[in-house]
Amino acid sequence: MYEHRSEVLLSRPAFLRRMVRHGALALLLVVGSLLLGLVGFHFLGAQAWIDALLNAAMLLGGMGPVGDMGPTAGKLFATVYALYSGLAFLIVSSVLFAPLFHRVVHKLHMDLDDADKDA
């Protein structure tokens, strides 16, 4: 997926396309996670759609649930969804920053290789 350290650095337009693809994947993960929370809070938590959306967004954003959770099934769902949201945050962050991190490390390796050639 990424270029090997012995290959040339990806051009800026190609790198921007890679960033857009990774951003689209991250957005898809966030929207999918939000929909999962929306449906779970609505049907298991017996919340109105707007309240379910608010709770899903707040948990996914790391802020915590808003308001009371009615039935036991809703509380259990909120527990599992909160744990999932923490992992989803890490996954989305990794997907977004992987190309940038790779480019920096690749550039550093190229600079080190150039320095070794000069010595």
Backbone as CSV, one residue per row, in Angstrom:
resi,resn,N_x,N_y,N_z,CA_x,CA_y,CA_z,C_x,C_y,C_z
1,MET,0.821,-1.194,0.000,0.000,0.000,0.000,0.869,1.263,0.000
2,TYR,1.891,1.270,0.817,2.793,2.416,0.868,4.087,2.062,0.159
3,GLU,4.796,3.093,-0.259,6.053,2.854,-0.958,7.132,2.405,0.031
4,HIS,8.020,1.567,-0.483,9.143,1.070,0.314,10.153,2.195,0.511
5,ARG,10.961,2.085,1.525,11.920,3.162,1.808,12.950,3.333,0.706
6,SER,13.152,2.306,-0.109,14.102,2.429,-1.216,13.472,3.114,-2.437
7,GLU,12.156,3.290,-2.425,11.459,3.952,-3.528,11.441,5.466,-3.299
8,VAL,11.175,6.183,-4.377,11.129,7.644,-4.276,9.916,8.084,-3.470
9,LEU,10.017,9.286,-2.918,8.917,9.863,-2.149,7.735,10.109,-3.077
10,LEU,6.556,9.808,-2.610,5.336,9.993,-3.390,5.165,11.473,-3.723
11,SER,4.728,11.765,-4.940,4.525,13.165,-5.325,3.430,13.787,-4.472
12,ARG,3.449,15.121,-4.381,2.463,15.819,-3.556,1.022,15.542,-4.005
13,PRO,0.695,15.584,-5.310,-0.687,15.274,-5.718,-1.106,13.842,-5.375
14,ALA,-0.184,12.897,-5.555,-0.498,11.508,-5.208,-0.678,11.357,-3.701
15,PHE,0.146,12.071,-2.928,0.016,12.037,-1.473,-1.327,12.636,-1.037
16,LEU,-1.738,13.733,-1.665,-3.030,14.340,-1.332,-4.183,13.394,-1.676
17,ARG,-4.069,12.680,-2.795,-5.097,11.679,-3.139,-5.145,10.583,-2.078
18,ARG,-3.975,10.160,-1.603,-3.915,9.148,-0.544,-4.589,9.675,0.728
19,MET,-4.318,10.938,1.072,-4.930,11.533,2.259,-6.443,11.611,2.117
20,VAL,-6.929,11.941,0.920,-8.379,12.008,0.684,-8.997,10.619,0.826
21,ARG,-8.336,9.596,0.278,-8.856,8.224,0.418,-8.919,7.810,1.883
22,HIS,-7.875,8.113,2.629,-7.866,7.775,4.056,-8.918,8.590,4.823
23,GLY,-9.088,9.840,4.443,-10.116,10.662,5.073,-11.508,10.125,4.797
24,ALA,-11.736,9.653,3.563,-13.038,9.069,3.220,-13.291,7.796,4.012
25,LEU,-12.259,6.982,4.173,-12.407,5.769,4.979,-12.701,6.120,6.436
26,ALA,-12.014,7.115,6.968,-12.256,7.545,8.350,-13.679,8.078,8.507
27,LEU,-14.131,8.852,7.531,-15.494,9.379,7.574,-16.515,8.242,7.527
28,LEU,-16.261,7.249,6.702,-17.149,6.090,6.618,-17.211,5.359,7.962
29,LEU,-16.067,5.212,8.617,-16.041,4.566,9.933,-16.817,5.375,10.974
30,VAL,-16.676,6.692,10.940,-17.390,7.540,11.894,-18.892,7.485,11.638
31,VAL,-19.292,7.602,10.389,-20.729,7.573,10.065,-21.328,6.212,10.408
32,GLY,-20.601,5.136,10.095,-21.086,3.796,10.448,-21.219,3.617,11.949
33,SER,-20.249,4.108,12.686,-20.299,4.015,14.150,-21.439,4.847,14.713
34,LEU,-21.652,6.007,14.125,-22.745,6.873,14.571,-24.102,6.214,14.294
35,LEU,-24.241,5.593,13.134,-25.489,4.889,12.807,-25.718,3.705,13.739
36,LEU,-24.662,2.979,14.049,-24.767,1.863,14.993,-25.272,2.360,16.344
37,GLY,-24.687,3.439,16.833,-25.123,4.004,18.108,-26.541,4.543,18.044
38,LEU,-26.892,5.189,16.958,-28.235,5.741,16.778,-29.288,4.644,16.869
39,VAL,-29.078,3.572,16.129,-30.037,2.458,16.124,-30.076,1.778,17.487
40,GLY,-28.907,1.557,18.078,-28.855,0.892,19.383,-29.544,1.681,20.476
41,PHE,-29.275,2.984,20.543,-29.905,3.800,21.580,-31.406,3.951,21.341
42,HIS,-31.810,3.977,20.081,-33.240,4.128,19.801,-34.007,2.862,20.179
43,PHE,-33.517,1.708,19.721,-34.275,0.476,19.944,-33.988,-0.176,21.296
44,LEU,-32.752,-0.164,21.746,-32.434,-0.800,23.024,-32.571,0.169,24.196
45,GLY,-32.282,1.440,23.950,-32.366,2.431,25.015,-33.717,3.116,25.090
46,ALA,-34.612,2.783,24.154,-35.965,3.361,24.107,-35.914,4.891,24.107
47,GLN,-35.011,5.448,23.298,-34.890,6.899,23.204,-35.451,7.393,21.880
48,ALA,-35.886,8.641,21.873,-36.311,9.265,20.620,-35.088,9.353,19.702
49,TRP,-35.345,9.442,18.396,-34.244,9.467,17.425,-33.237,10.575,17.729
50,ILE,-33.719,11.746,18.065,-32.801,12.870,18.293,-31.973,12.662,19.558
51,ASP,-32.594,12.077,20.590,-31.850,11.777,21.815,-30.842,10.653,21.581
52,ALA,-31.229,9.680,20.770,-30.314,8.582,20.431,-29.120,9.114,19.647
53,LEU,-29.381,10.046,18.731,-28.297,10.662,17.973,-27.365,11.445,18.886
54,LEU,-27.934,12.195,19.795,-27.130,12.969,20.733,-26.251,12.068,21.591
55,ASN,-26.821,11.013,22.141,-26.044,10.094,22.976,-24.952,9.398,22.173
56,ALA,-25.285,8.963,20.967,-24.287,8.286,20.131,-23.143,9.239,19.788
57,ALA,-23.476,10.465,19.416,-22.444,11.438,19.055,-21.588,11.803,20.255
58,MET,-22.202,11.974,21.402,-21.443,12.354,22.596,-20.509,11.219,23.033
59,LEU,-20.983,9.987,22.993,-20.115,8.867,23.360,-19.011,8.672,22.329
60,LEU,-19.350,8.798,21.071,-18.358,8.628,20.014,-17.304,9.732,20.074
61,GLY,-17.725,10.915,20.496,-16.787,12.027,20.631,-16.010,12.021,21.932
62,GLY,-16.298,11.077,22.819,-15.552,10.957,24.059,-16.092,11.791,25.202
63,MET,-17.281,12.338,25.052,-17.830,13.224,26.081,-18.652,12.478,27.131
64,GLY,-19.243,11.362,26.777,-20.078,10.624,27.709,-21.547,10.774,27.370
65,PRO,-22.382,9.892,27.926,-23.812,9.919,27.607,-24.515,11.134,28.211
66,VAL,-25.643,11.462,27.627,-26.450,12.593,28.076,-27.793,12.042,28.549
67,GLY,-28.226,12.413,29.730,-29.539,12.013,30.224,-29.558,10.596,30.763
68,ASP,-30.758,10.209,31.214,-30.952,8.878,31.793,-31.119,7.829,30.709
69,MET,-30.634,6.654,31.033,-30.796,5.512,30.151,-31.880,4.654,30.767
70,GLY,-32.941,4.413,30.020,-34.108,3.711,30.545,-33.884,2.250,30.873
71,PRO,-34.189,1.381,29.938,-34.152,-0.066,30.228,-32.727,-0.595,30.427
72,THR,-32.658,-1.766,31.029,-31.371,-2.412,31.270,-30.638,-2.685,29.955
73,ALA,-31.371,-3.069,28.925,-30.755,-3.328,27.619,-30.059,-2.074,27.097
74,GLY,-30.663,-0.924,27.319,-30.057,0.334,26.893,-28.782,0.634,27.665
75,LYS,-28.782,0.331,28.948,-27.592,0.551,29.762,-26.454,-0.371,29.342
76,LEU,-26.798,-1.615,29.054,-25.776,-2.552,28.585,-25.242,-2.127,27.219
77,PHE,-26.142,-1.672,26.342,-25.697,-1.195,25.039,-24.786,0.015,25.203
78,ALA,-25.146,0.930,26.073,-24.328,2.123,26.296,-22.945,1.747,26.812
79,THR,-22.872,0.735,27.649,-21.590,0.265,28.166,-20.706,-0.264,27.040
80,VAL,-21.273,-1.140,26.231,-20.515,-1.736,25.128,-20.159,-0.667,24.090
81,TYR,-21.094,0.226,23.793,-20.861,1.269,22.806,-19.777,2.254,23.273
82,ALA,-19.742,2.526,24.563,-18.705,3.414,25.098,-17.318,2.785,24.921
83,LEU,-17.206,1.485,25.194,-15.927,0.799,24.993,-15.565,0.761,23.507
84,TYR,-16.553,0.488,22.669,-16.331,0.482,21.226,-15.905,1.867,20.742
85,SER,-16.521,2.901,21.283,-16.216,4.263,20.840,-14.758,4.625,21.102
86,GLY,-14.223,4.166,22.216,-12.810,4.409,22.494,-11.913,3.754,21.455
87,LEU,-12.240,2.527,21.085,-11.468,1.841,20.050,-11.671,2.492,18.692
88,ALA,-12.896,2.909,18.397,-13.180,3.555,17.119,-12.381,4.846,16.992
89,PHE,-12.246,5.586,18.080,-11.451,6.814,18.058,-10.002,6.513,17.691
90,LEU,-9.448,5.482,18.287,-8.060,5.108,17.985,-7.906,4.648,16.539
91,ILE,-8.874,3.889,16.051,-8.814,3.385,14.681,-8.920,4.534,13.686
92,VAL,-9.868,5.428,13.898,-10.048,6.563,12.988,-8.809,7.462,13.007
93,SER,-8.254,7.695,14.175,-7.031,8.504,14.272,-5.880,7.845,13.517
94,SER,-5.763,6.540,13.657,-4.701,5.810,12.963,-4.873,5.882,11.454
95,VAL,-6.095,5.711,10.994,-6.365,5.774,9.552,-6.041,7.161,9.009
96,LEU,-6.377,8.189,9.756,-6.116,9.556,9.298,-4.636,9.913,9.298
97,PHE,-3.916,9.498,10.319,-2.535,9.931,10.469,-1.500,8.978,9.881
98,ALA,-1.887,7.769,9.494,-0.926,6.804,8.949,-0.195,7.330,7.713
99,PRO,-0.890,7.912,6.725,-0.143,8.395,5.555,0.831,9.522,5.904
100,LEU,0.418,10.398,6.773,1.284,11.512,7.166,2.513,10.997,7.919
101,PHE,2.288,10.100,8.857,3.392,9.518,9.618,4.349,8.778,8.687
102,HIS,3.781,7.993,7.750,4.613,7.260,6.805,5.452,8.207,5.953
103,ARG,4.852,9.294,5.511,5.588,10.252,4.671,6.757,10.880,5.442
104,VAL,6.523,11.233,6.694,7.589,11.834,7.505,8.721,10.831,7.712
105,VAL,8.374,9.601,8.075,9.406,8.584,8.308,10.138,8.268,7.007
106,HIS,9.393,8.185,5.907,10.013,7.925,4.602,11.004,9.031,4.255
107,LYS,10.617,10.277,4.468,11.486,11.424,4.183,12.742,11.383,5.065
108,LEU,12.567,11.028,6.331,13.717,10.919,7.228,14.679,9.827,6.777
109,HIS,14.142,8.695,6.334,15.007,7.630,5.832,15.749,8.073,4.580
110,MET,15.065,8.824,3.713,15.722,9.315,2.502,16.850,10.267,2.875
111,ASP,16.600,11.145,3.836,17.635,12.085,4.268,18.824,11.344,4.875
112,LEU,18.553,10.295,5.653,19.629,9.515,6.253,20.427,8.779,5.182
113,ASP,19.735,8.227,4.184,20.425,7.542,3.087,21.308,8.511,2.305
114,ASP,20.797,9.739,2.081,21.595,10.756,1.374,22.819,11.143,2.192
115,ALA,22.669,11.238,3.500,23.794,11.590,4.371,24.843,10.479,4.354
116,ASP,24.407,9.209,4.307,25.333,8.092,4.257,26.111,8.084,2.945
117,LYS,25.471,8.472,1.858,26.137,8.523,0.554,27.191,9.622,0.513
118,ASP,26.915,10.738,1.208,27.841,11.853,1.216,29.084,11.564,2.059
119,ALA,28.943,10.683,3.033,30.048,10.409,3.958,31.083,9.489,3.372
